[in-house]
Structures are given as structure tokens and as C-alpha cells.
Amino acid sequence: MLAERMAKHKVNCWLVNTGWAGGKYGTGSRCPLKYTRLIIDAIHSGELAKAEYENFATFNLSIPTSLEGVPTELLNPRKAWKNKEGFEREVRKLAGMFQKAFALYEKDVEEKVRLAGPQL
């Protein structure tokens, strides 16, 4: 229902990481507020909608490749992690958690919704 209304009214929806970057809790750090503000400003100005994107495959998310004033490591979490194996392990873990939680609702949604979830 939400997707239908968004399509009908041509609404953009943005997922902004305001949490940890560069590692999981205890090894990474908070995304600095100044960069979060630049990202939000780019959403409001329309700049982010015009950016070039790359695909984050496991979750099928589009990630901007650059945004003026924002380090690329904050746009693509894989680049921010020094421990690449640890990053991949956490991505698989998170995807598995999404799949397990969503399994409760699978029978009640259309196939396109089921296919939109994380792919391992």
C-alpha cells in the first residue's frame, strides 16, 4: 500500500545512515552530524536525486558514488570498514536476520515484495 501511494504521488524515499560507520559498534564511529546534514540538504535540494549510483547487491540498494563534501566512505559502508571480511560477515548476518524476521509475513505479501528482500 505504501509503495502504491509513493508511486501514485511520485514520492522519493531515502534511507540515510546516521549510525555507525567504519565498523560495528565498538570499532567504528558515529557518522558525523555535519555529513548527515549535507546528505539531508542534498535530498531537499534535489542534488542527491541527480547523483550517480552504484548497487549494494545483498540489499539491492542504490548508493550514491559521490556527494560534494561527503567522504565516499560514508556513502558506501564497505569502503569505510578496514576489516573487509568482517564487513561481509556482518552484511550476511544482517541479511539473515531480515530474512528470518520477514519469514513470518511472507505468505501475506505479493511475490515482488518477497523478492525485494536481501539476497544471500
CORTAMO-V278300 format. One record per helix or strand of 3 or more residues. SS is the DSSP state (alpha for helix, beta for strand). FROM is the first residue (numbers start at 0). TO is the last residue. If there is no record, write none. Layout:
ss;from;to
SS;FROM;TO
SS;FROM;TO
This chain:
ss;from;to
alpha;1;7
alpha;32;44
alpha;47;49
beta;52;55
alpha;56;58
beta;60;63
alpha;71;74
alpha;76;79
alpha;83;101
alpha;105;107
alpha;110;114
